Structure formats: structure tokens, C-alpha cells
């Protein structure tokens, strides 16, 4: 039975975050295989790595607002 997200403790939320990331990564890997059917597994992994670093629309991360430096002073 799935509990309300407010009832999840920090470790459960972290585990769920990692599971969602792994699922999204696999979906993108499948997408790349479809788009580049002749690519080797190594080429697919290279393309996946590039996509993770330079995703269109999220070049500065997924958060809203302006990019800033860290640590903030």
C-alpha cells in the first residue's frame, strides 16, 4: 500500500528519487537506441552522458530562477 508522500521519511524519499532517476535514465537510453539503431552500446552511453550534462531546456538545472554561484555570499 502506498502511503501519502507527506508520510514518507527522508530515506524513503531519497530511495524513491534514485529509483525515478534510474527509470528516467533507462527511458532515455531506450529513446537513444530507437533514434540511433546502428550505434554501439558504448556510443549510446556516450550520448546518454552528453544528454545528462546538456539537456535542452535544463542547461542550468531543473530549478526555476536565475543560475547563481555557490556558496552564496
Secondary structure, DSSP 8 states (H G I E B T S, - for coil): ----GGG--HHHHHHHHHHHHHHHHHHHHHHHHHHTTT--HHHHHHHHHHHHHS-TT-TT-SSSS----SS--
